Amino acid sequence: MIGSSSCLFAGDTKPNIVLLYIDDFGWRDTGFNGSKFYETPNMDRIANEGINFTNAYSNAPNCAPARACLMSGLYSPRHGIYTVGNSDRGKAKERKLIPIGNKTILPSQQTTLAESIRSGGYSTAFLGKWHLGDGEEGPLMQGFDKNFGGLQWGHPKTYFSPYRNPYLKDGPKGEYLTDRLTDEADRFIRDHLAAGTKDQPTKPFFVCLSHYAVHTPIQAKPEITERYQAKAVVDSQTNAKYAAMIDSVDQGIGKLMTTIKELGAEENTLIILYSDNGGLGKVTDNTPLRGSKGMVYEGGIRVPLSMRWPGVIPKGATCDTPVIGVDLFPTLSNLAGGKVKTGHPLDGKDIFPLMRQKGELDRDAIFWHFPAYLQGTYRGAYKDDQFFRTRPAGAIRSGDWKLIEYFEDQSVELFNLRTDLGEKNDLSESNLKKRDELYGKLKRWQKETNAPIPTKLNPLYDPS
């Protein structure tokens, strides 16, 4: 075992674990975080009957690196997956620096979260978006016993069958992908629990339902879309198709929760709702957060995170302590009694004490590293320029404070998130003491993790 205070308390058995990992799902895209347009009664139930982490973060502002951090338990400099595809997005003449090269595959030699949990005696299943490799680097080679639809794709070709996905058999024409993945997860849980007897109960299970939704293409079931089109506008969130996609995910969550209860496993099942990064700016509205997917502002990295485990997690709890994706590895591995290869330097913290509301974390800061260019057709993070959502940058959050460093010109921005959640007031010139304190911490972390900083000038860059 990894060795932490969250090892099972006396008399308890290992919990079943259901990780609901939603793609491009914004922090305010749930009712429990303030949406008045999107309807998420089952997601809200997880938060209301469990705990809502109000300051939860992804490890990256876009898909692949966030997933690599989740599965490896490592910050991005340790595995080298910083973005999706190439790191030199956009036109060469608009890039001042030559960015750090990007990896796109999580190597099979890497101990994954699933491998660690499986070593604790679990049956494991993966469903949906993997985005970390195919074949030898796919889910079946990375700790999962079953794989439904997981491959290198960053998004589906279509949300309606035929899916043309070699790891997911086509359903009837017109079948909806979100429903299909839910049904497969439901079938796995039912079959698994039905196989046990009183004398020989089944092993606990770990299900990672990693929905392709709500990533583009924005495709939803027409009958649900029509219902949202008929709703009165009560929020800055108004996208009916996107709302319908969320609705289908939420209905599926409700189905799984009903199945788990019907089969008598509710009291021993931990359900986690989480997202890989913030909402896409052209699709949803992240207000009051600044920015969106692809940016290191809060709109790109702050995400919903709620957990439900009856009798263990207090009902209706909230936690304001900042937590981040790499924390799930030590937390879930310890609960599962999992093992990790010697020398595996997990970067996260076990947050089980926070889940139970019985302790605090011994951690001063959390970090982000994005030494790449991410193109966007709307204004981005670097001084709100028109070319990129994100230019090469790093960031740190310590307490209420957050600092962003831009590698192109070594400029920084400093925000107090308690008083300025929208990151509107840069305090880097008015609070030099706090700026230097966080900048020093960020530099030390970059050195400790061997985080590569792009410094080489791009000869094709044209500042005009």
C-alpha positions, 0 to 999 in steps of 0.5 A: 500500500502507498501508506497513508492515514486513509487506509480502511478504518477498522471493520470496514470492507473495501468500497466499490468505486465508480468514477464518473469522469465527464469531458469538458464539463465546466465548474458551473455546469451543474445545479449544485454549483449554480447553473439555473439552465442545465438540469442535473438532479442526479449530479446534485444528489451526489453533492447533496448526499455527500460532499462538494469540493468547491475548490477542485481543479484539473491538472491541465486546461485540456484533455490528454494531460489531465487524463495522464495526471489522473491515471499516473498520479504525477504532475505533467513534467514527470510524464511529458504530456502537456497538451493534445497533439502538437505543442506548436499550435497556431501560425509560426509567425505568432509564436515567440518561442519554440515550445517544449515537445509534447508526448501523446502516449502514457507508456505501459511501463507507468503504474496506473491508478487502475493497476494499483486498484486492481492489485488490491483485489478489484475487478476493473472496467473502463468505458469511454474516452481514454486518449492516452494510447491504443493497443499496448498503451490502451486500457486493457494494458493499463490495469482494466479488465474490460474496455468499452470504447477507449482508444486514442480518440479525443472525441467521437466521430459521432454520438449516434450509432454506427460509432465506427469505434473498433473498441465498441460494437455498433448498436442499433442505428441511432443509438446514443453513445452516452446511453450506450456507455451507461448501459455497458457500465450498468451491465458490468455492475449487475453481472459482477454483483450477480456472480457472488454468493453469500459464501463467496462474495464478489470482489469489489469493483472499480468502474471508470465511466469516462464519458465522451460527453460533453465534448464536441461535436455538440450532438444531442437527442432531439426530444431532450433538445426541444425541451431545453429550447422551450425553456425560458432564459434564466441564465447566461447559459443558454445552449439547448443542445449542450444542455441536452447532452448534460441531461443524458449524462445525468440520466445515466448517472441516475440509472447507475445509482438506482442499480447500485441501490437495488442490488444492495451495494449503495452503502459500500459504493463510493461514487465520484463526479469529476471533470477533465477540464473547464467548459469550452468557451464557445459552448457554455458560459463559465461566469463568474470564472474567467476564461475557459477550456485551454486557459490557466485562468479558473474557467479552464482548470476549476472543475466540479468534484463531488463524492457520495459514500453513505455512512462514510462521507457526511451528508451535505458536506462542503470542502473549500480546501483546494484539491487537484486531479493527482490527489485521486491516485493516493486516495483511491489506491489507499482505499483499495489497498493497492500497491505501487511500484517502488520509486513511483513518486506520487505527487498527490495527497490522500484527501480521505480526511477531507472527504470525512471532514476529519482533517486537513491536508499538509500541503502548501500549494498546487501547480500547473505547467503548460509549456505549449501553444494552444490556438483558439478562435476567441480571446485567450489567456496571454494579455487577452490576445486574439491568437491563442487561448494559452501561450506557454505558462505555469501557475501556482495556487497557495491558499487564497492566492494564485500566480500565473507566469508567462514564459514568453516575457517572464511576466506574472499575474497575481490574484486573490481568489477569495475576493476576486474569483473572476481574476479581474484585478492583477495585484502583482505590482501592488503586492510585491511580497506575495508575488515574490513569495509565490513566484519563488515557490513556483520556481522551486517546484519547477526545479524539483520536477525538472519542468522544462521551460521554453526559452529558445526564440522562434526565428519565424516570429513576427511581432507585427 
